[in-house]
């Protein structure tokens, strides 16, 4: 038995390289066999977890889990995987939100459906900025409509309920601070722009869904379609046209009196503030592009974007940059091309 080595294996035949000697299996292993994507059961689990979280106080986190689980398995698994993931998402969301009432159920289901819609758009390579704006608008209108139906069932309206709630808070602040004029001016603006809160909630669901989709695409090592890059975010002209029309509506409503002008003012102001969010995202995309062009790493890019968001709150910097970029095209984007042609299938 002198021909055997100390580890009880036969000697390596002459002519076989050392790399082959290290193999332990019958068939050689290749580096690209494991994609990193979860199984169908794992995808269903994350979808169910996202639906459950969407019905809680951390509802904005739920779409991230749904986006990760759904995009990982549903687009590549066919109709069966889609139906399974959709059911696993909606059933826990609706069941756990029942204790909070119809409005809570609609909010949780809407957040989950936003995540599913975003994932389908990513898988179909149709996640354009215009499609994202349309998704946010539909989700916000669904949330407002659901709350309006709940208010009508209670014998009131949504605007009347919000107005009474704001009056109660305003009176408390006046009693606490004594600054009636300043508090009254702030709450007058809040009473006019309260629908923007629904738009922000829908936007948060979209962003959370994109985070989950990004994690899923990076974990899958190329087998899952990646969302477009933030630096390539470029609004279509129809969004800018809506913004210009809303500003013109504000100017017209302020120049005339009457009930119709008040309705026009409220509608135009809310549309303008909603589109401002999209313009701020475009400005943030310009900042991300500059940070990437200057060679900043992920941490540096995040810090620069955080500083830009702070300046946006204080001085509306990102909104102005996004509006100017529509015409100036700071990033030299090829406008009018599909996302795949514009190179938007890769992620920062």
Beta strands, then each sheet from edge to edge (+ up, - down):
end
